[in-house]
Amino acid sequence: MSVPATSQIPAINTPHLKPRTLVGYGLGDAGCNIAFQMTGLFLLLFYTNVVGIRADHAGVILMIVKVWDAFADLFAGRMVDRTMTRWGKFRPFLIWYSIPLLLSNLLCFWIPVDGYGAKLAWATISYALMGLLYSMVNIPYGSLAGAMSQNPVDRSRLASARMVGSGATILLLSLFLAPRIKGAENLAATFLVTAMAFVVIGALFFFTTFATSKEVVYREVERVTLKETIATVRQNGPLLRLCGSSLLYLIAQNVIGALTIYLSTYVLTRYSEAGWVATISIVITTGAVLYVGPFGPTVTRVLGKKRGFMYAAVLAATGGVLFSLSNFLWYSFALSLLGLFFMGVGMGILNTMTWALEADTVEYGEYRTGIRTEGATYSAFSFTRKVGQAVGVAVAGYVLTWAGFNPDAAVQSEDTVRGMALGAGLVPAVIFLGAMLIMAAYPLTEAKFKDIMKAIEANRQLRHEQLQHGEIPHSVPTREDRVGPTARDSHPMTTQAPVIPPKDDDDAPSA
């Protein structure tokens, strides 16, 4: 029996990515988050305080567009699975769509029309355009990690790198934009100038990622049909569970992200009027990925990705409860910041574990069907994340309305301040605990993942022996004009269940 030349087992056991590769990959997430975090942190405030859109109307706009974004993710996933160029499957999208994405972010913070209805229309259309272009960049970017390495520690390092990149963007926003919001004479100009500067900075980030990343994981199928895509996702039980838990924790995270600037501006100012309050609030919540991300590989080694996710959800929930009580009963600035810090650390670990877990579900899909569908797997995962973001920002808008927030009032009433603190802490806490409970049923441990990789190698070898004799060639560079094989051309048996080893309905094979 011949030995397949595609074996990945040595690469699985040994981390191999160089520091420059990790840094370059992290800059890609910094580029993505220029648009994502700027809109996530400040777009609701821009709508209510600059444009004059009612908080509940703004929340509906954000919710509708996020649902649109979710379907845009599915479209982008299909585009990725159908694409193969001389530069690979994923990297070209960073060149094609990054600049349009950054320009569309600028349009979100520039609304030159008059009339309330015209403002609503511009806000909706510009944000929807940004969401579509974000999908065309972020889906291939996120899928790229699964093609760069199959080693669990390397994947955790990639996830940590992207969290650091995301955190770096949040830090920039916190240091240069957040302190200027409360006392800005022309808040509209402040947002616009920041968005213009980010067009140049983001372009440099994306081009660096393109230059330093490399797709090395072998694939038997270069282009995947829609039928094969649906079959692969439908049979991926771990992916569906991961989507469920991510849906909930993204709802909670986006409630916190959207309300943090309100909390620092209207709630925490009862303790201090200093401009640094807004900066420190964003840094220790949304920006926690910057200082938590590097510890992702350590959490993976010590706890494993699944348990790391569950513990982080409990920590974030604890922080939410502590923040609410600190501003509803105890009136303690120190405990308020501690609660925000707990939420930030929990969310930082959740983000790192989630991206590493998503990459593992790609291998599970290949184990079940014989086909790698990074684009479809990532887009299905991102679909639920976008729905979670949509619900989260909508919930944030309704929390403000429920609390009685008045954007025209320089000082909010005490009942409003207490209501904002209560909703911003307890609502996310309950949702974080729900995400933890769903993750408890997630079946892929580190040991089972290794078994899956061995099963993939065995099935590749079995297909090779049944279809043709001789060694399987290494993956070769693909010309831009080459038409890649379909799954049926490469291995017609992929419509059947793998023969080695026997599979369960949901779980991977046990050790």
Solvent accessible surface area in square Angstrom, and as a share of the most:
residue,aa,sasa,rsa
1,M,178,0.80
2,S,30,0.19
3,V,108,0.62
4,P,11,0.07
5,A,29,0.22
6,T,4,0.02
7,S,53,0.34
8,Q,29,0.13
9,I,48,0.24
10,P,94,0.59
11,A,33,0.26
12,I,5,0.03
13,N,98,0.50
14,T,81,0.47
15,P,58,0.37
16,H,84,0.37
17,L,19,0.09
18,K,136,0.58
19,P,98,0.61
20,R,149,0.54
21,T,16,0.09
22,L,25,0.12
23,V,98,0.56
24,G,1,0.01
25,Y,0,0.00
26,G,5,0.05
27,L,48,0.24
28,G,0,0.00
29,D,3,0.02
30,A,2,0.01
31,G,0,0.00
32,C,0,0.00
33,N,10,0.05
34,I,1,0.00
35,A,0,0.00
36,F,32,0.13
37,Q,18,0.08
38,M,0,0.00
39,T,6,0.03
40,G,25,0.25
41,L,6,0.03
42,F,0,0.00
43,L,0,0.00
44,L,4,0.02
45,L,6,0.03
46,F,4,0.02
47,Y,0,0.00
48,T,5,0.03
49,N,60,0.31
50,V,45,0.26
51,V,14,0.08
52,G,46,0.45
53,I,1,0.01
54,R,134,0.49
55,A,12,0.09
56,D,27,0.14
57,H,61,0.27
58,A,0,0.00
59,G,1,0.01
60,V,49,0.28
61,I,12,0.06
62,L,5,0.03
63,M,66,0.29
64,I,96,0.49
65,V,1,0.01
66,K,13,0.05
67,V,61,0.35
68,W,119,0.42
69,D,3,0.02
70,A,0,0.00
71,F,119,0.49
72,A,6,0.04
73,D,0,0.00
74,L,70,0.35
75,F,108,0.45
76,A,1,0.00
77,G,0,0.00
78,R,49,0.18
79,M,61,0.27
80,V,1,0.00
81,D,1,0.01
82,R,144,0.53
83,T,21,0.12
84,M,16,0.07
85,T,11,0.06
86,R,140,0.51
87,W,108,0.38
88,G,13,0.13
89,K,2,0.01
90,F,1,0.00
91,R,35,0.13
92,P,1,0.01
93,F,2,0.01
94,L,0,0.00
95,I,56,0.28
96,W,111,0.39
97,Y,58,0.22
98,S,0,0.00
99,I,64,0.33
100,P,51,0.32
101,L,0,0.00
102,L,1,0.01
103,L,90,0.45
104,S,3,0.02
105,N,1,0.00
106,L,32,0.16
107,L,59,0.29
108,C,0,0.00
109,F,2,0.01
110,W,109,0.38
111,I,26,0.13
112,P,67,0.42
113,V,43,0.25
114,D,125,0.65
115,G,44,0.43
116,Y,90,0.34
117,G,51,0.49
118,A,43,0.34
119,K,49,0.21
120,L,47,0.23
121,A,50,0.39
122,W,70,0.25
123,A,0,0.00
124,T,43,0.25
125,I,121,0.61
126,S,6,0.04
127,Y,4,0.01
128,A,20,0.16
129,L,76,0.38
130,M,7,0.03
131,G,1,0.01
132,L,52,0.26
133,L,24,0.12
134,Y,19,0.07
135,S,0,0.00
136,M,7,0.03
137,V,0,0.00
138,N,8,0.04
139,I,0,0.00
140,P,1,0.00
141,Y,1,0.00
142,G,3,0.03
143,S,3,0.02
144,L,1,0.00
145,A,14,0.11
146,G,3,0.03
147,A,1,0.01
148,M,2,0.01
149,S,1,0.01
150,Q,2,0.01
151,N,5,0.02
152,P,15,0.09
153,V,29,0.17
154,D,0,0.00
155,R,5,0.02
156,S,0,0.00
157,R,58,0.21
158,L,1,0.00
159,A,4,0.03
160,S,7,0.04
161,A,15,0.12
162,R,9,0.03
163,M,7,0.03
164,V,48,0.28
165,G,6,0.06
166,S,6,0.04
167,G,0,0.00
168,A,39,0.30
169,T,2,0.01
170,I,1,0.00
171,L,57,0.29
172,L,59,0.29
173,L,1,0.01
174,S,0,0.00
175,L,85,0.42
176,F,121,0.51
177,L,1,0.00
178,A,2,0.02
179,P,49,0.31
180,R,122,0.45
181,I,17,0.09
182,K,116,0.49
183,G,66,0.64
184,A,33,0.25
185,E,183,0.82
186,N,89,0.46
187,L,27,0.13
188,A,42,0.33
189,A,40,0.31
190,T,30,0.17
191,F,0,0.00
192,L,45,0.22
193,V,97,0.56
194,T,26,0.15
195,A,1,0.00
196,M,105,0.47
197,A,49,0.38
198,F,13,0.05
199,V,23,0.13
200,V,98,0.57
201,I,58,0.29
202,G,0,0.00
203,A,16,0.12
204,L,117,0.58
205,F,41,0.17
206,F,0,0.00
207,F,96,0.40
208,T,50,0.29
209,T,0,0.00
210,F,38,0.16
211,A,73,0.57
212,T,21,0.12
213,S,6,0.04
214,K,139,0.59
215,E,43,0.19
216,V,70,0.40
217,V,12,0.07
218,Y,28,0.11
219,R,27,0.10
220,E,32,0.14
221,V,2,0.01
222,E,17,0.08
223,R,56,0.20
224,V,6,0.03
225,T,55,0.32
226,L,97,0.48
227,K,166,0.70
228,E,32,0.14
229,T,10,0.06
230,I,98,0.50
231,A,28,0.22
232,T,2,0.01
233,V,29,0.17
234,R,163,0.60
235,Q,53,0.23
236,N,0,0.00
237,G,9,0.08
238,P,0,0.00
239,L,0,0.00
240,L,98,0.49
241,R,68,0.25
242,L,0,0.00
243,C,9,0.05
244,G,22,0.21
245,S,0,0.00
246,S,0,0.00
247,L,54,0.27
248,L,47,0.23
249,Y,0,0.00
250,L,0,0.00
251,I,18,0.09
252,A,0,0.00
253,Q,30,0.13
254,N,18,0.09
255,V,0,0.00
256,I,1,0.01
257,G,11,0.11
258,A,3,0.03
259,L,2,0.01
260,T,1,0.00
261,I,4,0.02
262,Y,1,0.00
263,L,3,0.01
264,S,3,0.02
265,T,23,0.13
266,Y,29,0.11
267,V,0,0.00
268,L,0,0.00
269,T,23,0.13
270,R,78,0.29
271,Y,60,0.23
272,S,26,0.17
273,E,124,0.56
274,A,40,0.31
275,G,46,0.45
276,W,128,0.45
277,V,2,0.01
278,A,14,0.11
279,T,18,0.11
280,I,57,0.29
281,S,0,0.00
282,I,1,0.00
283,V,29,0.17
284,I,21,0.11
285,T,1,0.01
286,T,20,0.12
287,G,3,0.03
288,A,0,0.00
289,V,9,0.05
290,L,48,0.24
291,Y,76,0.29
292,V,13,0.07
293,G,0,0.00
294,P,75,0.47
295,F,124,0.52
296,G,3,0.03
297,P,15,0.10
298,T,67,0.39
299,V,24,0.14
300,T,8,0.05
301,R,151,0.55
302,V,103,0.59
303,L,54,0.27
304,G,10,0.09
305,K,8,0.03
306,K,44,0.19
307,R,121,0.44
308,G,1,0.01
309,F,0,0.00
310,M,38,0.17
311,Y,117,0.45
312,A,2,0.01
313,A,0,0.00
314,V,64,0.37
315,L,54,0.27
316,A,0,0.00
317,A,5,0.04
318,T,67,0.39
319,G,0,0.00
320,G,0,0.00
321,V,59,0.34
322,L,28,0.14
323,F,0,0.00
324,S,0,0.00
325,L,53,0.26
326,S,0,0.00
327,N,0,0.00
328,F,59,0.25
329,L,107,0.53
330,W,125,0.44
331,Y,95,0.36
332,S,29,0.19
333,F,47,0.19
334,A,74,0.57
335,L,62,0.31
336,S,0,0.00
337,L,38,0.19
338,L,72,0.36
339,G,0,0.00
340,L,1,0.00
341,F,80,0.33
342,F,53,0.22
343,M,1,0.00
344,G,0,0.00
345,V,25,0.14
346,G,0,0.00
347,M,5,0.02
348,G,0,0.00
349,I,31,0.15
350,L,0,0.00
351,N,10,0.05
352,T,1,0.01
353,M,0,0.00
354,T,0,0.00
355,W,24,0.08
356,A,2,0.01
357,L,1,0.01
358,E,7,0.03
359,A,4,0.03
360,D,5,0.02
361,T,0,0.00
362,V,5,0.03
363,E,0,0.00
364,Y,0,0.00
365,G,1,0.01
366,E,6,0.03
367,Y,1,0.01
368,R,20,0.07
369,T,9,0.05
370,G,5,0.05
371,I,6,0.03
372,R,5,0.02
373,T,1,0.01
374,E,1,0.01
375,G,0,0.00
376,A,7,0.05
377,T,2,0.01
378,Y,1,0.00
379,S,3,0.02
380,A,17,0.13
381,F,0,0.00
382,S,5,0.03
383,F,49,0.20
384,T,29,0.17
385,R,18,0.06
386,K,5,0.02
387,V,38,0.22
388,G,0,0.00
389,Q,5,0.02
390,A,0,0.00
391,V,53,0.30
392,G,0,0.00
393,V,7,0.04
394,A,4,0.03
395,V,39,0.22
396,A,0,0.00
397,G,1,0.01
398,Y,110,0.42
399,V,11,0.06
400,L,0,0.00
401,T,69,0.40
402,W,165,0.58
403,A,13,0.10
404,G,46,0.45
405,F,19,0.08
406,N,69,0.35
407,P,47,0.30
408,D,135,0.70
409,A,31,0.24
410,A,95,0.73
411,V,127,0.73
412,Q,16,0.07
413,S,66,0.43
414,E,93,0.41
415,D,114,0.59
416,T,7,0.04
417,V,11,0.06
418,R,62,0.23
419,G,8,0.08
420,M,2,0.01
421,A,0,0.00
422,L,45,0.22
423,G,5,0.05
424,A,1,0.01
425,G,0,0.00
426,L,65,0.32
427,V,54,0.31
428,P,0,0.00
429,A,4,0.03
430,V,107,0.62
431,I,31,0.16
432,F,0,0.00
433,L,74,0.37
434,G,21,0.20
435,A,0,0.00
436,M,36,0.16
437,L,120,0.60
438,I,62,0.31
439,M,0,0.00
440,A,47,0.36
441,A,60,0.47
442,Y,1,0.00
443,P,11,0.07
444,L,9,0.04
445,T,59,0.34
446,E,52,0.23
447,A,53,0.41
448,K,45,0.19
449,F,3,0.01
450,K,99,0.42
451,D,26,0.14
452,I,0,0.00
453,M,1,0.00
454,K,119,0.50
455,A,2,0.02
456,I,3,0.01
457,E,20,0.09
458,A,31,0.24
459,N,8,0.04
460,R,2,0.01
461,Q,42,0.19
462,L,36,0.18
463,R,21,0.08
464,H,9,0.04
465,E,37,0.16
466,Q,101,0.45
467,L,78,0.39
468,Q,112,0.50
469,H,161,0.72
470,G,40,0.38
471,E,126,0.57
472,I,17,0.09
473,P,96,0.60
474,H,129,0.57
475,S,73,0.47
476,V,88,0.51
477,P,126,0.79
478,T,13,0.07
479,R,160,0.58
480,E,84,0.38
481,D,107,0.55
482,R,91,0.33
483,V,130,0.75
484,G,6,0.06
485,P,41,0.26
486,T,52,0.30
487,A,2,0.02
488,R,155,0.57
489,D,104,0.54
490,S,31,0.20
491,H,1,0.00
492,P,58,0.37
493,M,41,0.18
494,T,14,0.08
495,T,106,0.62
496,Q,110,0.49
497,A,55,0.43
498,P,22,0.14
499,V,85,0.49
500,I,75,0.38
501,P,38,0.24
502,P,117,0.74
503,K,67,0.28
504,D,80,0.42
505,D,120,0.62
506,D,59,0.31
507,D,50,0.26
508,A,2,0.01
509,P,18,0.11
510,S,85,0.55
511,A,113,0.88
